[in-house]
Amino acid sequence: MTKTGRVVSVCALAVAATVGLAMGQDASKADKDRDKRLAIGETEAKQMLLLMDKDKNGKVSKQEFMSFMEAEFARLDVNKDGELDVKELTQSQVHIHTASHR
């Protein structure tokens, strides 16, 4: 999964948790579902940290975050026009980044 895909996944999990609760699910089921989504989100956040944390101090600085996002933007901007359009965003390939992308 791409770094952007992970960020989107974490955001989608938060929205799904809110929607699930708003739709009146049984409280115990909603709690279990929320706990499961939170655990998945935490795992995804830890993976994101590992990808962005260049100096391996366990934290992501603003510079590390911005460098990460700049590289992801460049990867998504297929036609290299400095802008992302719907086609570029919807056709981006989800893949696992290797150490070479770190």
N, C-alpha and C positions, 0 to 999 in steps of 0.2 A: 504494500500500500504506500502511496506517496506521502510525503510529509503533509501536503495540503489535504490529502484524503484523510489523514489522521486528525487534523484540525477540524475538518468538516464532520468527521465521525463523532468527535467529542462534543461538538456543538449540537449535532443531530440527537445525540443521546440526551442532552439536557432538554431539548425541545420535546422529545418523545416522553420523557419523564413528566414534564408539565402537562402535555396533552393527555397522557394516560390518567393522571390524577383529575384533570378537569372533566373527563368523560365519565366520572363516577364509578370507576372500577371498585370492586370490593377492596376495602382498606388493607387487609392483610396481603392480598394478591398484589395490590399496587405497591405496598412496602417491599415485598420480595422482588418485584420487577425493578423498582427503583434501586434497591441495593445491588442487584445484579448489574444494572446499567452503570451505576457509580463505580463498581469494581472494574468493569470493562474500561470505563473512562479513565480511571486511575492508571490502569495498565498502559493505555494509549498515551497518557500524559508522560509516564516514565519513559516510554519509547521515544517520544518527541524530545524529551530532555536529553537523552543519550545522543540523538542525532544533532541537536543544536549546540550542546555543551562542548565547545572546541577545546577549552583549557581543562576540562575534566574536573572542575571544582564542585560539581553537583548542583550548579545554578546556571541559569541562562541570563547573560547580560543583555542590555539593550542592543549592543553591537552584534553579539552572537545571533540574537533574534532577527535583527535587520539583515544581516548577511544571509541568513537562512532564507528569509522571505525574498530577498533579491534574487538569489539563485533559483528559487522555485518559480518566481515570476519569469525569469529568463527561460526556464525550461518550458513553461506553459505558452510563452509568446512565440509560437511556431513560426509566424511570418516576420518576426523581428521588427514590428512596427512600433514597439513601445507601448502597446495597448493590448488588453485582453478582450476578445469578443466572445459571444455566446458559443460559437463553434469551437474556439480554442479551449474554453472551459469545459464544454460537454464532451469533447473528443480526447481530452487528456487521458493518457494511459496510466492506470494505477499499477505501480510496481514497487517492489522492495528495493530500497536504496542500499547499495553495498558500501563498503568502507571507502571506495574511490569517490563517493559523493560527499564524504564527510569533510 
